[in-house]
Amino acid sequence: MTQKSTIITGKKVQLWIDLFFCLVLLPVMIYLLPIERWFQSNTLFVCLLVAWLYTVYFVNRFFTVPSLFINRKRIMWALLVVMIMIIITYLLTQYKMEFPWQNQPRPGDEPPRRPMSPTRLRLHQQAVWFLFVIVMTFSSAIGLLGELYRQRARRQELETAKNKAELSLYKAQIDPHFLFNTLNTLYSMVVTQSPKTEDAFMQFIDITRYIYNNANQESVAVDDEAHYLQQYIDLQRNRLNDCTKINFDYCNDGKHPVLTIAPMLLITFVENALKYGVSASVESIIDIVLKVENGVLTLTTSNPVRTKPTDESHVGIGIENSRKRLDLIYGKDYSLDINETEDQFDLTLTINLKNHKP
């Protein structure tokens, strides 16, 4: 069930509760009182009392309780409204009802009236206060539950919007970096008239198609992501000489064939290894291993540091963005360990994909 449908369902439940109270519960409580005897000689009072109880319910349900969650000023207004309701209810309890004498009057005579005795007055006051307390308690409980539900739904909505915005931002920061590096490689091959240029362009088209089809997806198959990494590495090999060797190995035990992963999450770590591990004059070996065992994905990269970053302010920004994506998507189901020295960079990423099946 989507978040929007959940909110609609919650509103319907609250509406049914309001209807149940107003049309069933409150009339039953009023009926249990000697309302018929009251109504015979005090029709106006009974009508005012019933109207007042419904007014108390709706004012407390839709104004007083929600005001407690807004700000201090609204809380003061809510307390003032409660005080006014108590005062009005007190005035209703002071109404001195009259009842006809039990003796039958002569035909044509108006039935004589007798004032309410102290005992009847006390019972009348208790009945009015009882109804007022019941209405206030029930409306406060329903209003409080409804407001807590709305606050929770609002927090979830804000958190979802925040996560989507951050994920879009991180993707936007990562993808242009990848495209820039790839286009730079193709440009170098065209300038040098490499015989592998045509194959490289086909690889680039396949990679671009993968990005276009999956960039907005929540998840992709692990095998597809591994194939994407293989294409990227093959494309990068085209611009390297014999001094740099890239070893890539992927294995999947197949125990969980439906495992998926967030798209283009691993490319940053591979990019990082190639960016700083490639050398045109010094021997350099870059090892990249991706394996899936019992639903747990492990990516390890190991590369010598052959290229020093020229802008210290942008050091590790890609990895940091990927770490934030990992936090948002996988939470505690991942670990990222980095061992960095002046001449060597080793990284190990572990993700428990079993807990994130589609």
N, C-alpha and C positions, 0 to 999 in steps of 0.2 A: 504494500500500500504506500502510495506516495505521500509526501508531507502535506500537499494541498488537500488530498482526499481525507487525510487524518484530521485536519483542522475542520473540514466540513462536517465530518462525522461527529466530532466533539461538540460543535455548535448544535447539531440536531439532537444530541443526547441532552444538552442543557435545555433546549426548547421543550422536549418531552417532559423533563423534570418540572419545569415551570408550569406547564399545562396540568400535570398531575396534581401539583400542590393547589393551584388556583381552582381547578374544576372538581377535584375529588377530596383531597385531604382537608383543606380549610372548610369547605361546606360540611363535611362530616363532623369536624370539631365544633362548628357552630350549632349543628343540629343536636349534638349531645347536651347542649345547654338548654335551659327552659326558654328557648327563643320564641316559641309559640305564645307563651304567656306574656312575654315582653312585647311581642308584636301587636297584641290585641289593643293595648292602651298606650303604647309608646312606639308607634310606627316610625315616626321621624327619627327617633333615637336609634332604633335598630338599623335603619337604612344608613344613617351616618356612621354607625359603628362598623358595619360590613364594608362600606366604601373606604373607611379609614384603614381597616386592616389590609385591604388590597393596596392602598396607597403606601402604607408602611413597607409592604413586601417589595414593591417595585422600586421605591426610592432607595431602600437599603440594598437591594440586589444590584441595581444598575448605577447608583451614584455613590453611596457611602462606602461600600466595600472597595470598588475600583479606585476611589480617591486615596485609599491607604497606600496604594502602590505608585502614586504619581510624584508628589512632592510634599514638603512640609506645609505649604500654604493650603493645599487641597485637604490635607489631614485635618487642619484646623476647621475648615469648612465642614468636613464630614462630622467632626465631633459636635459642631454647632447644630447641624441637622439632627443628630441623635438626641441632643438636649431638647430641641423643639418638639420632636416626636414624643419624647417622654412627658413633656409638659402638656401637650395636647391630650395624650392618653390619660394623664392624671385628671384633666378637666372633664373628660368623658366619664371617669369613675365617680365624679361628684354629682353627676346628673341624678336627681331624685325622681325615680320613676313612680308612677301611680298605678294602682291595680283596682279593678272594680270589686265591690263587696260581693260576698258569696250569695247574699239574699237577692232574690229576683225582684227587680223594680216593677212598678205597676205599668200597664201598657201606656205608651206615649211618653213616659218619663225617661229622662236620661239617666243611665246607671250612675249611682254615686261613686265617688272615688275615695280611696283611703291612701294616705301617704305611706311611703316605704318605711318599714320598721328598721331599727338599727341592725338587726340580724340580717334582714334581706339586703340592706345597703352594703353590709360587709361582704355578703356572698356575691352581690352584683359587682363590687369592686374587684374581688378576687377573680371573678370570671373574665372581666375585661383585661386585667393584668395578665391572666393566664394566656388568653388569646394573643395579646401583644408580645409576650415573651416567646411564645411558640413561633409566631410569624418572624420575629427578629432573629431568633436562633436558626430557623430553617433557611431564611433568605441569606443570612450571613454565611452559613455553611456552603450553600450553593454558589453564592457570589465569590467566596474565597476559593473554592475548588475551580470555578470557571476562570478566575483571574490567574491563579497559579498555572492552570493549563495554558492560558494565553501567553503568560510570561515564558513558560518553557518552550512553547511553539515559536515564539519570537526569538528566543536565544538560539534555537536550532536553525531557524531561518537565517539569522545573522551569521552563525558559524558556517553554515553551508555556503552562503554567498562569499564569505571571507575566504574559505578554502578554495572555492572555484576561482576567485580572483587571483589568489596567490599562485595557484597551479598554472593559470594562464600566463601570469607574469613570469614564472620560472621557465615555462616552455618557450615563451617569447625571447627570453634571454639566452636560452641554450641553442635553439634551432638556427638563428642567424649565424651564430658562431660556427656551427657545423657547416652550413652552406658556404660561408665565406672560405673556410679552409678547403672545402672540396672544389669550389670554383677556382681557387688559387692553384690547386694541383692540376686541374684541367688546362688552365692557361699556360702553366709551365710546360705541359706536354705538347700543346699546340705550338708554342714558340720553338721548342727543341725538335719538333716534327717526329715525335716518338711513334714507332709503328704500333704501339698499343693504344693510341689515342681513340680509335673507333671503339675498341672494347671498353675503354674507360668511360666513354660517353654512354654506352649502353648500360654500364653499371650505375652511372650517375642517374640515368633515367629511372632505373629500377628502384634506386634509393629514394629518389624524389617522389615516385609513385607511392612508395611505402609510407613516407612522411605525410603525403596528402591524404591517404586513405585512413591512417591510424592516428594522426596527431590529436584529433578530437575524441578518440575512443577512450573509454575508461580503462580498458585492458586489452591485451593481445596475447596470443598463444606464445609460450616461451620459445618454441621451435622457430616461430616467425621472427621473434626478436633476435635469436641467435643467427638466423640466416641474414638478417639485416646487418648485424655486426660483421659477419663474414664478408659481405659485399663491400662494406666500408673499408675493411682492412685490405681486401684485394685491390680496391681502388687506390688506397694510399701507397701500396707497394709499387705502383707504377711510377712514382716519382722518386723512389729510393734507389741508391746504388748498392753495391755489394758490401759496403761497410755496415749497413744496418740490416738486421735480420729480425723478422717478426714471426713469432710462433703463436699460433692460435689453435686452441683445442676446445671442442665442445662435446659433452657427453650427457645423456639423459637416461636414467635407469628405466623410465617408462612406467613406474609404479603408480603415478598419478597423471594420466594422459591429458586431463582437462586443465592442467595448471596454466594460469595466465599471469601476466606481469604488466605493470604500467608501461605504455609505449615510450620508447626513446629515453628510458631511464638509465640504461647502462652505457649508452654511447659516450657520455661525458667522461667516464672513467677511462674508456679506451682512447678517446681523443687526447686526454691528458697524458697518457703513457706515450703516445706517438708524438705529441707536441714537444715534450721535453726529453724524449729518449732517442730521437733521431739524430744521426750525425753523418755528414758527408765525407769525413776524413778520419774518424776514429771508430774502431770496431764497437758496435753496440748491438746488444741482443735484448729484445723486448718480448717478454713472455706474458701471454694472456690466456687464462684458463677459465672456462665457464662450464660448470657442471650442476646437475640436478640429481640429488639423491634423497629418496624418500620424501619428496615434496619440499625439500629445502634447496634453494638456489645459492650457489657460491661463485662469486667472481673474484679472481685474483689477478692482479697486474703487477709486474715487476719490470722496472726499467732503470737504466743508469741515467743520471741527470747530465745530459750533454748540452742542453740549451738553457741558459739562465734567463728568467723573465726580465724584460726590460722595464716594465711598469710594476713596481711593487704594490700599488694600490689595487691591481687586478689579479694578484696572485691567488689562485685557488677559488676564484669566484664561481666557476662552473661546478666544482665539487661542493661548494657551500650551498649553491642553489639546489643541487641534487640531494643534498642532505635534508634540506627543508622539504623537498618533495617526498622524500622517504618518511620524514616525520609525519607529514599530513596523511599519507596514504597507508603506511604500514605501522606507524606508532611504535610499540614495543616489540614488534615482530621482525625487527631487523637489527643488524649491528654493522658498523663501518669502522674498521681499524686501519689506520695509516701509520706507516713507519717511514719517516723521512729523515734522510741525512743529507749532507752536502753533495754526495755523489750518487746516492741511490734513493729510489722512491718505490715503496712496496705498499700495496693496498689490498685489503680483503673485505669484500662485501658479502654478507649473509642475510638472506631473506627467507622467512618461513612462509612459503606460498600456500601451504595447506590451509591456513586460516583465512585465506582470501580467495576462495573459489568463486567463480562467476555464478 
